[in-house]
Amino acid sequence: MPRPLKFDRSKKLFEIAQKHLVGGVDSPVRAFKGVGGSPLFFVRGKGPYLIDADGNRYIDLVGSWGPLILGQVDTGVLNAVKRALRKGFTFGAPSPLETELAILVKKAYPSIDKVRFVSSGTEATFSAIRLARAATAKKRIIKFDGCYHGHGDSLLVAAGSGPATLGLPDSPGVPEEIASLTLSLPYNDLGAVETAFSKFTDIAAVIVEPIAGNMGLVPPQPGFLQGLRELTRKHNSILIFDEVMTGFRVAFGGTQELYGIKPDLTTLGKILGGGMPVGAYGGKEELMAQIAPEGPVYQAGTLSGNPVAMAAGIATLKRLNDKKIYDDLEEAAAFVEEGIKRAVQKTGIEAVFQRVGSMATLFFSKNPVKNYSEAKECDRKRFAKFFWAMAQRGVYLPPSQYESWFFSTALKRDHLKKIVKSAGESLEEINRAS
Ligand code: HOZ
């Protein structure tokens, strides 16, 4: 057993924060309701590490929930941000950087002819839904249980991530009339989608996390995405791939590159902004032409295309446009996968490690998880113990069973070995205690 870490400063900071911030946080999962205890407050990041307010150092497997694929404070991105900041914080007017980033996005995503930058993934997804409804003159949308597409009204139905962690299937405040236009179906169940299309003729769009990351990491079953492509085409509905998490992550061109399927619209965020707040949506020319000012579908934003965020995105994507980076990430994550699977086998604990590229989840479940109802069967108490055992050993995981781990290029062999060793010890520790 390592010498127990102290979290006194974090605890104090949380007490104070709760007096001034709702729940002491600005995004619910950060409150640690999924793992109990008091959230860690961070004061610094560097490469593969996060440093908390008590001076404890952790290997970071959260990467700010995905954006930091190059690790904390990457020098190239930092320099690009510094250069941009010196020239202006925001113009509220076009800058050449937006076009430069759009060209990089289009190169990675051949399904995208035109891009619109926004400031978050949430903005990207609700704007894409509005566009799909306008373009098809239909109202209803299909999403999947346990997928999370931000907190737009139409999308907070059976949502994963925070709502799953807090056990909130639907949010009060979303009018019933709006929620009733969203059909939430089981992930990986093509039959349910077929039935919905045969029942309703007014389905504007199917929005999906093509690799689900917000109920923990759940890959699509073979044929699921292809089936969605065929059904949406057949029924004149728009297929939206929400690649906010998977974009530039599972491959430079995201899931659509990995599986060779072209959606009508794609939403992006996270890595796209290199750690700055950026989202985007894009797709076919004729669809995107319906957005204002080319068309009547309204959407706007003061900080959209912000030059500092664009500069961070450009620096990040230029680095990532190199297949070797993805090969190295695959090798690093596979090393951890093998090590953890060995430890699971050795302890006999019921746990399944699921992974696609540099996204992964260790589910405390007997069988592989294919959808949200199976994810909800996991032993979340055990996950909470595992989370804290890993934290005590200096490895920071997402504080919820329903989130993905994200690997970065900053993780070198020694860090990976430490992750595997810590996981082995943590599994043994929770096995002894149960
Ligand atoms: N819902 C986000 C990840 N799936 C968490 C965002 C945050 O707390 O920063």
Boltz pocket constraint, residues with backbone or C-beta under 6 A from the ligand:
constraints:
  - pocket:
      binder: B
      contacts: [[A, 27], [A, 28], [A, 29], [A, 30], [A, 64], [A, 65], [A, 148], [A, 161], [A, 162], [A, 213], [A, 214], [A, 402], [A, 403]]
      max_distance: 6.0
